[in-house]
């Protein structure tokens, strides 16, 4: 079983991942609004800003999945704890069989 310090560190890391995602989202919105303004001022007949928004948006979607779903369901804290327990049991069995 993880102790409180380990749980706290995991929770802290999770909060950091969520905060980083929201920071990326805010940056994405602000930069793309700025690019839209620049695009409309300099070349309103030729829109190009959306290419940046599309490709950066795809990266942001992957970051969102990584932050909110994939890590938690497939490789989250529960999975990690089960693996640690499994490996410790295996090692204990190995040590007992050597004696």
Sine and cosine of phi, psi and omega as CSV:
sin_phi,cos_phi,sin_psi,cos_psi,sin_omega,cos_omega
0.00,0.00,0.68,-0.73,0.02,-1.00
-0.96,0.29,0.59,-0.81,0.04,-1.00
-0.99,0.12,0.08,-1.00,-0.08,-1.00
-0.89,0.46,-0.56,0.83,0.00,-1.00
-0.90,0.43,-0.68,0.73,0.03,-1.00
-0.91,0.41,-0.68,0.73,0.03,-1.00
-0.88,0.48,-0.66,0.75,0.02,-1.00
-0.89,0.45,-0.69,0.73,0.01,-1.00
-0.90,0.44,-0.64,0.77,0.04,-1.00
-0.90,0.43,-0.69,0.72,0.02,-1.00
-0.89,0.45,-0.64,0.77,0.03,-1.00
-0.89,0.46,-0.67,0.74,0.03,-1.00
-0.91,0.42,-0.64,0.77,0.02,-1.00
-0.89,0.45,-0.71,0.70,0.03,-1.00
-0.88,0.47,-0.63,0.78,0.02,-1.00
-0.89,0.45,-0.67,0.74,0.04,-1.00
-0.89,0.45,-0.68,0.73,0.00,-1.00
-0.91,0.41,-0.69,0.72,0.02,-1.00
-0.88,0.48,-0.67,0.75,0.02,-1.00
-0.90,0.45,-0.62,0.79,0.05,-1.00
-0.89,0.45,-0.74,0.67,-0.02,-1.00
-0.91,0.42,-0.57,0.82,0.08,-1.00
-0.90,0.44,-0.67,0.74,0.04,-1.00
-0.90,0.44,-0.65,0.76,0.01,-1.00
-0.90,0.45,-0.71,0.71,0.02,-1.00
-0.90,0.44,-0.69,0.73,0.04,-1.00
-0.88,0.48,-0.69,0.73,0.03,-1.00
-0.83,0.55,-0.76,0.65,-0.03,-1.00
-0.90,0.45,-0.75,0.66,-0.05,-1.00
-0.91,0.42,-0.70,0.71,-0.01,-1.00
-0.91,0.43,-0.66,0.75,-0.01,-1.00
-0.94,0.34,-0.54,0.84,0.12,-0.99
-0.91,0.42,-0.66,0.76,0.04,-1.00
-0.90,0.44,-0.70,0.72,0.03,-1.00
-0.90,0.44,-0.61,0.79,0.06,-1.00
-0.88,0.47,-0.71,0.70,0.02,-1.00
-0.89,0.46,-0.72,0.70,0.02,-1.00
-0.88,0.48,-0.70,0.71,0.00,-1.00
-0.88,0.48,-0.71,0.71,-0.03,-1.00
-0.94,0.35,-0.51,0.86,0.01,-1.00
-0.98,0.22,-0.73,0.69,-0.12,-0.99
-1.00,0.10,-0.61,0.79,-0.02,-1.00
-0.52,-0.85,0.96,0.28,-0.06,-1.00
-0.90,0.44,-0.41,0.91,-0.02,-1.00
-0.99,0.13,-0.26,0.97,-0.03,-1.00
-0.83,-0.55,1.00,-0.10,-0.03,-1.00
-0.99,0.12,0.81,-0.58,0.01,-1.00
-0.80,-0.61,-0.27,0.96,-0.12,-0.99
-0.87,0.49,-0.51,0.86,-0.08,-1.00
-0.92,0.39,-0.38,0.92,0.05,-1.00
-0.90,0.44,-0.67,0.74,0.05,-1.00
-0.90,0.44,-0.70,0.71,-0.02,-1.00
-0.88,0.47,-0.65,0.76,-0.02,-1.00
-0.91,0.41,-0.81,0.59,-0.07,-1.00
-0.93,0.36,-0.65,0.76,0.05,-1.00
-0.92,0.39,-0.59,0.81,0.04,-1.00
-0.89,0.46,-0.62,0.78,0.05,-1.00
-0.88,0.47,-0.70,0.72,0.04,-1.00
-0.88,0.47,-0.65,0.76,0.00,-1.00
-0.91,0.41,-0.59,0.81,0.06,-1.00
-0.90,0.44,-0.69,0.73,0.05,-1.00
-0.88,0.47,-0.64,0.77,0.03,-1.00
-0.90,0.44,-0.64,0.77,0.02,-1.00
-0.90,0.44,-0.71,0.70,0.04,-1.00
-0.87,0.49,-0.69,0.73,0.00,-1.00
-0.89,0.46,-0.64,0.77,-0.05,-1.00
-0.97,0.25,-0.69,0.72,-0.18,-0.98
-0.97,-0.25,-0.30,0.96,-0.05,-1.00
-0.78,-0.62,-0.89,0.46,-0.18,-0.98
-0.84,0.54,-0.78,0.62,-0.05,-1.00
-0.89,0.46,-0.63,0.77,-0.07,-1.00
-0.96,0.28,-0.62,0.79,-0.09,-1.00
-1.00,0.06,-0.72,0.70,-0.15,-0.99
-1.00,-0.10,-0.65,0.76,-0.05,-1.00
-0.79,-0.62,0.61,0.79,-0.07,-1.00
-1.00,0.09,-0.23,-0.97,-0.07,-1.00
-0.89,0.46,-0.65,0.76,-0.01,-1.00
-0.89,0.45,-0.71,0.70,0.02,-1.00
-0.86,0.50,-0.71,0.70,-0.02,-1.00
-0.87,0.49,-0.70,0.71,-0.01,-1.00
-0.91,0.42,-0.65,0.76,0.04,-1.00
-0.88,0.48,-0.67,0.75,0.01,-1.00
-0.90,0.43,-0.68,0.74,0.02,-1.00
-0.88,0.48,-0.73,0.68,0.01,-1.00
-0.87,0.49,-0.69,0.72,-0.01,-1.00
-0.87,0.49,-0.73,0.69,-0.01,-1.00
-0.92,0.39,-0.60,0.80,0.03,-1.00
-0.91,0.41,-0.66,0.75,0.04,-1.00
-0.89,0.45,-0.68,0.74,0.00,-1.00
-0.88,0.47,-0.69,0.72,0.00,-1.00
-0.91,0.41,-0.64,0.77,0.03,-1.00
-0.90,0.44,-0.65,0.76,0.04,-1.00
-0.89,0.45,-0.64,0.77,0.00,-1.00
-0.90,0.43,-0.67,0.74,0.01,-1.00
-0.91,0.41,-0.63,0.77,0.01,-1.00
-0.92,0.39,-0.62,0.79,-0.02,-1.00
-0.95,0.32,-0.41,0.91,0.03,-1.00
-0.98,0.22,-0.38,0.93,-0.03,-1.00
-0.97,0.23,0.00,0.00,0.00,0.00
